[in-house]
Amino acid sequence: MAEDDVGGISDENDGLMAESLLPYDRWIEQAYKQVMVRALNHAAQEGLPDGHHFYITFRTDDPLTVVPKRMLAQYPTEMTIVLQHQFWDLKVDEEADLLTVGLSFGSVPTTLAVPLRAITGFADPHVRLALRFTAVAEDTQPQPEIENAQPAVAAPAVEEDGPKPDPTPQVVSLDAFRKRSNPS
């Protein structure tokens, strides 16, 4: 290890962190999850400031995730919701490891319950913040399914007044970006 110009310690192999017996990667992910939890708690108490909105991606196959059957059929492993204009009863219970929020899909209100451990992504596009997490599986009994509830917002969600994305994949040719040599 060598002292770098800024006074920190760096690995001599291109600045990569050396293998450690300390679980830094887990600690960093826990710290990022706390950032997400604080942002969600702020939104629950104060609402979202102008321009801010959250994308939350989570595992629908976690046994404690509660989503309507129809959404499970459409998103059997992962789903993204957007918290922007129309959500209610946003709550984060850190002790129970649970996020609950009311959302509408097709004008039908529903309440989603998502274990914090099942969240794989959190983003606030207003400030270009994007966090990825490792979902932690746990052997627990599933919650009863919500029979009459309808889903919230399916991934990827689009603002109501924004353009609708084309669902067909787009192929981009890189030829347009390559430098061409002059045949002189």
C-alpha positions in Angstrom: 0.0 0.0 0.0 1.2 3.5 -0.8 0.1 6.9 0.4 -1.5 8.8 -2.5 -1.4 12.6 -3.2 -4.6 13.2 -1.3 -3.4 11.6 1.9 -5.4 8.4 1.6 -4.3 4.9 1.2 -4.5 3.2 -2.2 -3.5 -0.1 -3.7 -0.6 -0.1 -6.0 -2.6 -2.1 -8.6 -4.5 0.6 -10.4 -6.2 2.0 -7.3 -8.4 -1.1 -6.7 -9.1 -2.1 -3.1 -7.0 -5.0 -2.0 -8.8 -8.2 -0.8 -9.9 -7.6 2.8 -10.9 -9.6 5.8 -13.2 -6.7 6.7 -16.6 -6.7 5.0 -16.3 -3.2 3.4 -18.7 -4.0 0.5 -21.4 -5.1 3.0 -20.9 -2.0 5.1 -21.0 0.3 2.1 -24.2 -1.3 0.9 -25.7 -0.9 4.4 -24.8 2.8 4.4 -26.4 3.3 1.0 -29.5 1.6 2.2 -29.6 4.0 5.1 -29.5 6.9 2.5 -32.5 5.4 0.8 -34.4 4.9 4.1 -33.7 8.5 5.1 -34.9 9.7 1.7 -38.1 7.6 2.0 -38.7 8.8 5.6 -38.2 12.4 4.5 -40.8 11.9 1.7 -43.2 10.2 4.1 -43.0 13.2 6.6 -42.5 16.2 4.3 -43.5 15.0 0.9 -41.2 15.2 -2.1 -39.6 18.5 -3.0 -40.3 19.8 -6.5 -38.8 17.7 -9.2 -37.7 14.8 -7.0 -39.2 11.4 -7.5 -38.1 7.9 -6.6 -37.8 4.8 -8.6 -37.8 1.7 -6.3 -37.0 -1.7 -7.8 -37.7 -4.8 -5.7 -37.9 -8.5 -5.8 -41.5 -9.6 -6.2 -40.5 -13.2 -5.5 -39.4 -12.5 -1.9 -41.8 -14.4 0.3 -42.8 -11.3 2.3 -43.4 -9.0 -0.7 -47.1 -8.3 -0.9 -48.3 -7.4 -4.4 -51.5 -8.2 -6.2 -51.7 -11.6 -8.0 -52.0 -9.8 -11.4 -48.7 -8.0 -10.8 -47.0 -11.2 -9.8 -48.1 -12.8 -13.0 -46.7 -9.8 -15.0 -43.6 -9.3 -12.9 -42.7 -12.7 -11.4 -39.2 -11.7 -10.2 -38.7 -8.0 -10.2 -40.7 -4.8 -10.5 -40.1 -1.0 -10.4 -42.5 1.5 -8.9 -42.4 5.3 -9.1 -43.2 7.6 -6.2 -43.9 11.0 -7.6 -47.3 12.7 -7.6 -49.9 10.1 -6.5 -48.9 7.9 -3.6 -50.1 7.8 0.0 -49.4 6.2 3.4 -45.6 5.8 2.7 -44.1 4.2 5.7 -40.7 2.7 6.4 -40.5 0.4 9.4 -36.8 -0.4 9.9 -37.5 -2.7 12.8 -39.8 -4.8 10.8 -37.6 -4.3 7.6 -40.7 -3.2 5.7 -41.7 -0.5 3.2 -45.4 0.1 2.7 -47.0 2.5 0.3 -50.3 3.1 -1.3 -50.4 3.5 -5.1 -53.0 3.3 -7.9 -52.8 1.3 -11.1 -55.6 1.7 -13.5 -57.3 4.0 -11.0 -57.6 1.1 -8.5 -55.9 1.8 -5.2 -53.7 -0.8 -3.6 -51.1 -1.0 -0.8 -47.8 -2.7 -1.5 -45.6 -4.1 1.2 -41.9 -4.7 0.4 -39.2 -6.0 2.7 -36.3 -3.6 2.7 -34.1 -6.7 2.0 -36.0 -7.2 -1.3 -35.2 -3.8 -2.7 -32.6 -4.0 -5.4 -32.5 -0.5 -6.7 -33.3 3.1 -5.6 -33.0 6.2 -7.8 -33.9 9.9 -7.7 -33.4 11.0 -11.3 -33.8 14.7 -10.3 -30.3 14.5 -8.8 -29.0 11.6 -10.9 -28.7 9.4 -7.8 -28.9 5.6 -8.5 -28.2 2.9 -5.9 -28.1 -0.8 -6.5 -28.5 -3.4 -3.8 -28.1 -7.1 -3.4 -31.4 -8.7 -2.5 -31.1 -10.9 0.6 -33.1 -14.1 0.6 -34.6 -15.3 3.9 -36.5 -18.4 4.7 -39.8 -17.0 5.9 -43.4 -17.8 5.4 -45.1 -15.7 2.7 -47.7 -13.1 3.6 -51.3 -13.8 2.4 -51.8 -12.5 -1.2 -53.9 -9.4 -1.8 -56.9 -10.7 -3.8 -58.7 -7.5 -4.9 -55.9 -5.1 -4.9 -54.5 -3.8 -8.2 -50.9 -3.0 -8.9 -49.2 0.3 -8.5 -46.9 1.3 -11.3 -45.2 -1.2 -13.5 -41.6 -0.9 -14.6 -40.4 1.1 -16.3 -42.8 3.8 -15.3 -43.2 7.0 -17.3 -44.4 10.3 -16.1 -48.0 10.8 -17.1 -47.3 13.8 -19.4 -44.1 12.4 -20.8 -43.6 10.4 -24.0 -44.4 6.7 -23.9 -41.4 4.5 -24.6 -41.4 2.2 -27.6 -41.6 -1.4 -26.2 -39.7 -2.9 -29.1 -35.9 -3.1 -28.6 -33.9 -0.6 -30.7 -30.7 -1.6 -32.5 -28.2 1.1 -33.0 -25.4 0.8 -35.5 -22.1 1.9 -34.3 -20.9 2.6 -37.8 -22.3 6.2 -37.6 -19.9 6.9 -34.7 -16.7 5.4 -36.2 -14.1 7.6 -37.7 -13.8 7.2 -41.3 -10.4 7.4 -43.0 -10.1 9.5 -46.1 -9.0 7.5 -49.2 -6.5 10.1 -50.4 
